[in-house]
């Protein structure tokens, strides 16, 4: 599964699927939409390829490449909770 960032706000899931299908068999393509304005993209999405080889090939052909007027950022997506997260530590004890 690839993370695709810096998408045009006009980009739809079908656009993403059509573009990335040029690099391999796409199983799924989704542009994440704004909750407050459902017709507007949040500027990123995900593409799932049938094989890891297709996904890696797509990265080499699309990362930092201009599409729909924007320079794409494409990399392997990480499961939620991994990577840059915030601090989720537990609170310290009480006094008595």
C-alpha positions in Angstrom: 0.0 0.0 0.0 1.3 3.4 -1.0 0.8 6.7 0.7 0.4 9.5 -2.0 0.7 13.0 -0.6 0.6 16.5 -2.0 -2.4 15.7 -4.3 -4.3 18.3 -6.1 -7.5 19.2 -4.1 -9.5 18.4 -7.3 -8.1 14.9 -7.4 -10.7 12.1 -7.0 -10.2 8.4 -6.3 -10.9 7.5 -10.0 -8.1 9.9 -11.1 -5.7 8.3 -8.7 -6.6 4.7 -9.9 -6.3 5.7 -13.5 -2.9 7.4 -13.0 -1.3 4.6 -10.9 -2.7 1.8 -13.1 0.0 2.8 -15.6 2.6 1.4 -13.2 1.0 -2.0 -12.3 -2.2 -3.7 -11.3 -4.1 -1.5 -8.8 -6.4 -3.3 -6.3 -7.6 -0.1 -4.7 -7.1 3.7 -4.8 -8.7 6.1 -2.4 -8.4 9.9 -2.0 -9.1 10.9 1.6 -11.9 13.5 1.6 -12.4 16.4 4.0 -15.0 15.7 6.7 -16.4 19.3 6.7 -16.4 19.6 2.9 -17.0 16.1 1.4 -16.4 17.2 -2.1 -12.9 18.4 -1.3 -9.8 16.2 -1.1 -7.5 16.5 2.0 -4.6 16.3 -0.4 -3.5 12.7 0.2 -4.6 9.2 -0.5 -3.6 5.6 -0.7 -3.0 3.1 -3.6 -2.9 -0.6 -3.1 -1.1 -2.6 -5.7 -1.5 -6.4 -6.4 2.2 -6.9 -5.8 5.0 -5.3 -3.8 7.1 -5.1 -7.0 4.4 -3.0 -8.7 4.2 -0.7 -5.7 8.0 -0.3 -5.6 8.1 0.4 -9.3 5.3 3.0 -8.9 7.3 4.8 -6.2 10.4 5.1 -8.5 8.2 6.5 -11.3 5.9 8.9 -9.3 7.7 10.3 -6.2 8.6 13.9 -6.8 6.9 13.9 -10.2 4.4 16.6 -11.1 0.9 15.5 -11.7 -2.3 17.7 -11.8 -0.1 20.7 -11.1 1.5 19.3 -7.9 4.7 17.5 -7.1 3.7 14.1 -5.6 5.2 12.5 -2.5 4.9 8.8 -2.8 6.1 6.1 -0.4 5.1 2.9 1.3 2.4 3.6 3.8 3.0 2.7 7.4 0.2 1.2 9.6 -1.5 3.8 11.9 0.4 4.3 15.1 3.9 3.8 13.5 6.2 6.6 12.7 6.0 10.3 13.6 3.4 10.1 16.4 3.0 12.1 19.5 3.6 11.3 23.1 1.1 8.7 24.6 2.6 8.2 28.0 0.6 7.4 31.1 0.3 9.9 33.9 2.3 9.8 37.0 1.0 8.8 40.4 -0.8 10.6 43.1 0.3 11.9 46.4 -1.0 11.2 49.7 
